[in-house]
Amino acid sequence: MSMTPRARIIQSPTRRVPPPVHPLRHHAVIIRTHSSEDCTRQLFDLGNGRLYKLRPHKHGVFESDIHDLIRSATNIPIPTIYYEWVTTEGSNSSGRGGVHVHHMIMEKVQGEALHNVWPYLNPQDKGRLVSQLINYLNELHRITSPSVCAYNGGPLANDQGFLFDRGYVTQGPLSDEDSIWLAMTHHLQHSPSNTVQQTLINLRAIMPDCLPAVLAHMDLRTSNILVRGGNIVGIVGWEHAAFYPRWMEDVKFRYMRSDPELEFVAAVANCMTAYPAAIRFMGILTALRSTNPQMVDLAIAELRNQT
C-alpha cells in the first residue's frame, strides 16, 4: 500500500463495543432520518450532535478503520466515529444463525446533503464544489495498492455486483491482471456458446490495465456529500471503499447519471481523469453479462465493430 505521508490528526479512538446504554433508549429526542424499505438500514438523529446508524454487517469491514486510513493520508473531511460494534440478531439458543447487524454512533456533520441545495446554488458555488470534490478524489486515489482488495488488504467482496461477475465467490487479494479478468468474467467463462467464448477472447484483448489499484469511495451519490456555506464539509458512506482498478471510480461515477444528480455528476465526470477505454470495456462486459439475449447480441456486435 502506498500513500502520501501526513501528520496524523489525533483523536480519541473508536470504541469497538456498544455504549453502556443503547442509543435509542438513552436519548429523549430521537428522529429517524432514513430507513430502507426492509428496515435493515436506518439512521437516527440522537439530538445531541451525534447520529446512530445501523445496517447489515460486511464481514471484517469497520468504517472507523477506513476513516483512519483516509485521515492519515488526505484532507478529506470525514466525521468522527465514537462507537462501532456488531451484534447477531435472531440467533438460536446456541448462538448459531441469525443476522449480523453493524452499529455506529458517529458525529453529525453540520451540513446539508448536496442534492438538497444544488438546485439553489449559483454557478460559482457549483463550480467550487465540483473543484473541491475533484481535489479530494485526487487525494484519495493517490492511496494505492498492488492488488485489487479490501481496504485492509483482504478479499474484495462483490456486494455491489458491479465489478465482478455473478456467482463470483470472494477471493483475493487479486494481484495480477489475469486474476482480475477471471473474477470479472466468472459466470461467462462457463457459457456453452462458442460465440460468447470468442467474444471473451476479443474482450480480454482490450481490457484496460487495472493495477496499481487505487482507494475508491464507490458510492459518491449526492446524499453522501455534505455541504455548508458553499463548501464540502463532509463525505460519508465509506462502507464500500476499497482498492479497485484505477479507472473504476470514473466508470462508476458515469453510471450514476440520473436526475436530480445529472448536472453535478456530469460536471464532476467532465473534470475527472477520463478512462474512455475502460468505459467502453465495462459497457460491453455489462451487456454481455445480461440475461437479456438482445443485450448480449448488442455487446457482441459492439465488440466486433471495435476489433
C-alpha positions as CSV (number, residue, x, y, z in Angstrom):
1,M,0.0,0.0,0.0
2,S,1.3,3.4,-0.9
3,M,0.2,6.8,0.4
4,T,1.4,10.3,0.8
5,P,2.7,10.7,4.4
6,R,0.9,13.3,6.5
7,A,0.9,14.4,10.1
8,R,-1.8,12.3,11.8
9,I,-4.7,14.2,13.4
10,I,-5.0,13.0,16.9
11,Q,-8.5,12.0,18.1
12,S,-10.0,9.5,20.5
13,P,-10.0,6.0,19.1
14,T,-13.3,4.5,18.2
15,R,-14.7,2.1,20.8
16,R,-15.4,-1.3,19.4
17,V,-18.0,-2.1,22.0
18,P,-21.6,-0.9,22.4
19,P,-22.2,2.1,24.7
20,P,-23.3,1.4,28.2
21,V,-26.9,2.2,27.2
22,H,-28.4,1.6,23.8
23,P,-28.6,4.9,22.0
24,L,-32.3,4.6,21.2
25,R,-33.0,4.2,24.9
26,H,-30.6,6.8,26.2
27,H,-31.8,9.9,24.4
28,A,-35.2,11.6,24.8
29,V,-35.4,13.3,21.4
30,I,-34.7,10.9,18.6
31,I,-35.6,11.4,15.0
32,R,-35.3,8.6,12.4
33,T,-34.0,10.4,9.3
34,H,-33.7,7.4,7.0
35,S,-34.9,3.9,6.7
36,S,-34.7,1.3,3.8
37,E,-37.9,-0.4,2.8
38,D,-36.9,-3.6,4.7
39,C,-35.7,-1.5,7.7
40,T,-32.3,-3.2,7.5
41,R,-30.6,0.2,7.0
42,Q,-31.6,3.0,9.4
43,L,-30.2,6.3,10.5
44,F,-31.3,8.2,13.6
45,D,-30.5,11.7,14.8
46,L,-29.9,11.4,18.5
47,G,-30.4,15.2,19.1
48,N,-27.0,15.6,20.8
49,G,-24.8,16.2,17.8
50,R,-24.5,12.5,17.1
51,L,-26.1,10.0,14.7
52,Y,-26.8,6.3,15.2
53,K,-26.6,4.2,12.1
54,L,-27.3,0.5,11.6
55,R,-27.0,-1.7,8.6
56,P,-26.2,-5.3,7.6
57,H,-22.6,-6.1,8.6
58,K,-20.0,-6.8,5.9
59,H,-17.5,-9.3,7.3
60,G,-14.4,-7.6,8.5
61,V,-15.4,-4.1,7.4
62,F,-15.3,-1.4,10.0
63,E,-15.7,2.2,8.7
64,S,-13.6,3.6,11.5
65,D,-10.6,1.7,10.1
66,I,-11.3,3.2,6.7
67,H,-11.6,6.6,8.3
68,D,-8.3,6.2,10.0
69,L,-6.6,5.3,6.7
70,I,-8.2,8.4,4.9
71,R,-7.4,10.7,7.8
72,S,-3.8,9.7,7.8
73,A,-3.2,10.5,4.2
74,T,-5.7,13.1,3.0
75,N,-7.5,16.3,3.9
76,I,-10.9,14.8,3.1
77,P,-13.5,15.9,5.7
78,I,-14.9,12.8,7.4
79,P,-17.0,12.5,10.6
80,T,-15.7,11.1,13.9
81,I,-17.0,7.6,14.8
82,Y,-17.3,7.2,18.5
83,Y,-18.7,3.7,18.8
84,E,-18.8,0.9,16.3
85,W,-19.9,-2.7,17.1
86,V,-21.6,-5.7,15.6
87,T,-24.5,-7.8,17.0
88,T,-26.1,-11.0,16.0
89,E,-29.9,-10.8,15.8
90,G,-32.2,-13.8,15.7
91,S,-29.7,-16.5,16.6
92,N,-30.8,-19.7,18.3
93,S,-30.0,-20.6,21.9
94,S,-26.6,-22.0,20.9
95,G,-25.7,-18.7,19.3
96,R,-25.8,-20.0,15.8
97,G,-27.6,-18.5,12.8
98,G,-29.0,-15.0,12.9
99,V,-28.1,-11.9,11.1
100,H,-25.1,-9.8,11.8
101,V,-26.0,-6.1,12.3
102,H,-23.5,-3.3,12.2
103,H,-23.9,-0.3,14.5
104,M,-22.2,3.1,14.6
105,I,-22.5,6.2,16.7
106,M,-20.9,9.0,14.8
107,E,-20.5,12.7,14.6
108,K,-23.4,14.6,13.0
109,V,-21.7,16.9,10.4
110,Q,-23.3,20.3,10.4
111,G,-24.2,20.5,6.7
112,E,-26.9,19.6,4.1
113,A,-26.9,16.8,1.6
114,L,-25.7,18.2,-1.7
115,H,-28.9,17.2,-3.6
116,N,-30.9,19.4,-1.2
117,V,-29.0,22.6,-2.0
118,W,-27.6,22.0,-5.5
119,P,-30.6,23.5,-7.4
120,Y,-30.4,26.7,-5.4
121,L,-26.6,27.3,-5.8
122,N,-25.2,29.9,-8.2
123,P,-22.7,28.8,-10.9
124,Q,-19.7,30.0,-8.9
125,D,-20.7,27.9,-5.9
126,K,-21.4,24.9,-8.1
127,G,-18.0,25.2,-9.7
128,R,-16.3,25.4,-6.3
129,L,-18.0,22.3,-5.0
130,V,-17.1,20.3,-8.2
131,S,-13.5,21.5,-7.9
132,Q,-13.3,20.5,-4.2
133,L,-14.6,17.0,-4.9
134,I,-12.1,16.5,-7.7
135,N,-9.3,17.6,-5.4
136,Y,-10.5,15.2,-2.7
137,L,-10.8,12.3,-5.2
138,N,-7.3,13.0,-6.4
139,E,-6.0,12.8,-2.8
140,L,-8.0,9.6,-2.3
141,H,-6.7,7.9,-5.5
142,R,-3.1,8.6,-4.5
143,I,-3.5,5.9,-1.9
144,T,-2.6,2.8,-3.9
145,S,-2.2,-1.0,-3.6
146,P,-0.5,-3.6,-5.8
147,S,-3.7,-5.6,-5.6
148,V,-7.5,-5.3,-6.0
149,C,-8.6,-5.9,-2.5
150,A,-10.4,-4.7,0.6
151,Y,-9.2,-1.6,2.3
152,N,-7.3,-3.8,4.8
153,G,-5.6,-6.0,2.1
154,G,-8.1,-8.8,2.4
155,P,-10.5,-10.2,-0.3
156,L,-12.8,-7.7,-2.0
157,A,-16.5,-8.7,-1.7
158,N,-18.8,-8.4,-4.7
159,D,-21.5,-6.7,-2.6
160,Q,-22.2,-4.1,-5.3
161,G,-22.3,-6.6,-8.1
162,F,-20.6,-4.1,-10.5
163,L,-17.0,-5.1,-11.0
164,F,-17.2,-8.9,-10.6
165,D,-19.5,-11.3,-12.4
166,R,-22.5,-13.0,-10.8
167,G,-21.6,-16.2,-9.0
168,Y,-18.2,-14.9,-8.1
169,V,-17.1,-16.2,-4.7
170,T,-15.0,-13.6,-2.8
171,Q,-11.3,-14.3,-3.3
172,G,-8.1,-12.4,-3.3
173,P,-6.4,-10.1,-3.0
174,L,-6.2,-10.1,-6.8
175,S,-2.6,-9.2,-7.6
176,D,-2.4,-9.7,-11.4
177,E,-4.5,-8.7,-14.4
178,D,-5.5,-12.3,-15.3
179,S,-6.9,-13.0,-11.9
180,I,-8.9,-9.8,-12.1
181,W,-10.2,-10.8,-15.6
182,L,-11.3,-14.2,-14.4
183,A,-13.2,-12.7,-11.4
184,M,-14.9,-10.2,-13.8
185,T,-16.0,-12.9,-16.2
186,H,-16.6,-15.8,-13.7
187,H,-20.0,-16.7,-14.9
188,L,-19.3,-16.0,-18.6
189,Q,-16.4,-18.4,-18.6
190,H,-18.9,-21.3,-18.3
191,S,-21.0,-20.2,-21.2
192,P,-21.6,-23.1,-23.7
193,S,-21.8,-20.5,-26.5
194,N,-18.8,-20.6,-28.8
195,T,-19.7,-17.0,-29.9
196,V,-19.5,-15.8,-26.3
197,Q,-16.2,-17.6,-25.7
198,Q,-14.7,-16.0,-28.8
199,T,-16.1,-12.6,-27.6
200,L,-14.4,-13.1,-24.3
201,I,-11.1,-13.7,-26.1
202,N,-11.6,-10.5,-28.1
203,L,-12.7,-8.5,-25.0
204,R,-9.7,-9.6,-22.9
205,A,-7.5,-8.1,-25.6
206,I,-9.0,-4.6,-25.0
207,M,-9.2,-4.9,-21.2
208,P,-7.5,-1.8,-19.7
209,D,-4.8,-2.2,-17.1
210,C,-6.2,-2.4,-13.6
211,L,-3.1,-2.1,-11.4
212,P,-1.9,-0.5,-9.3
213,A,-5.3,-0.3,-7.7
214,V,-6.5,2.9,-6.0
215,L,-8.6,3.5,-2.9
216,A,-12.1,4.4,-4.2
217,H,-15.2,5.5,-2.3
218,M,-17.6,3.8,-4.8
219,D,-20.8,5.4,-3.5
220,L,-20.5,9.1,-4.2
221,R,-24.1,9.9,-4.6
222,T,-25.0,13.4,-3.6
223,S,-26.6,12.3,-0.3
224,N,-23.1,11.2,0.8
225,I,-21.7,14.7,0.1
226,L,-22.4,17.3,2.8
227,V,-22.1,21.0,2.2
228,R,-22.3,24.2,4.2
229,G,-21.5,27.8,3.2
230,G,-20.7,26.7,-0.3
231,N,-18.1,24.2,0.7
232,I,-17.9,20.4,1.2
233,V,-17.8,19.8,4.9
234,G,-18.2,16.1,5.0
235,I,-18.1,12.9,2.8
236,V,-19.8,9.9,4.4
237,G,-20.9,6.4,3.5
238,W,-17.5,4.7,3.2
239,E,-18.6,1.1,3.7
240,H,-17.9,0.2,0.1
241,A,-14.5,1.9,0.0
242,A,-11.7,-0.5,-1.2
243,F,-8.8,-0.8,-3.6
244,Y,-10.4,-1.0,-7.1
245,P,-8.9,-0.8,-10.6
246,R,-7.6,2.7,-11.1
247,W,-10.3,3.5,-13.6
248,M,-13.2,2.1,-11.5
249,E,-14.4,5.3,-9.7
250,D,-14.6,7.2,-13.0
251,V,-16.6,4.4,-14.6
252,K,-18.9,4.0,-11.6
253,F,-19.5,7.7,-11.4
254,R,-20.6,8.0,-15.0
255,Y,-23.1,5.1,-14.4
256,M,-24.8,7.4,-11.8
257,R,-26.2,9.8,-14.4
258,S,-29.8,10.1,-13.1
259,D,-31.9,13.1,-12.1
260,P,-31.7,15.1,-9.9
261,E,-27.9,14.4,-9.8
262,L,-27.3,14.6,-13.6
263,E,-25.9,18.2,-13.6
264,F,-23.5,17.6,-10.7
265,V,-22.4,14.1,-11.9
266,A,-21.8,15.4,-15.4
267,A,-19.8,18.3,-14.1
268,V,-17.6,16.1,-12.0
269,A,-17.2,13.5,-14.7
270,N,-16.0,16.1,-17.1
271,C,-13.2,17.1,-14.7
272,M,-12.1,13.6,-13.6
273,T,-9.3,11.7,-15.1
274,A,-11.0,10.1,-18.1
275,Y,-10.7,6.4,-19.0
276,P,-12.7,6.1,-22.2
277,A,-11.3,2.6,-22.9
278,A,-12.4,1.4,-19.5
279,I,-15.9,2.9,-20.0
280,R,-16.2,1.1,-23.4
281,F,-14.9,-2.1,-21.9
282,M,-17.2,-2.1,-18.9
283,G,-20.2,-1.2,-21.1
284,I,-19.6,-4.2,-23.3
285,L,-18.9,-6.5,-20.4
286,T,-22.0,-5.4,-18.5
287,A,-24.2,-6.0,-21.6
288,L,-22.5,-9.4,-22.2
289,R,-23.4,-10.4,-18.6
290,S,-27.0,-9.6,-19.1
291,T,-29.7,-12.2,-19.1
292,N,-31.4,-10.4,-21.9
293,P,-30.3,-12.0,-25.2
294,Q,-30.7,-8.8,-27.1
295,M,-28.2,-7.1,-24.8
296,V,-25.8,-9.9,-25.3
297,D,-26.1,-9.6,-29.1
298,L,-25.5,-5.9,-28.8
299,A,-22.4,-6.5,-26.8
300,I,-21.1,-9.0,-29.4
301,A,-21.8,-6.6,-32.2
302,E,-20.3,-3.6,-30.4
303,L,-17.0,-5.5,-29.8
304,R,-17.0,-6.8,-33.4
305,N,-17.2,-3.2,-34.6
306,Q,-14.2,-2.2,-32.4
307,T,-11.9,-5.0,-33.5
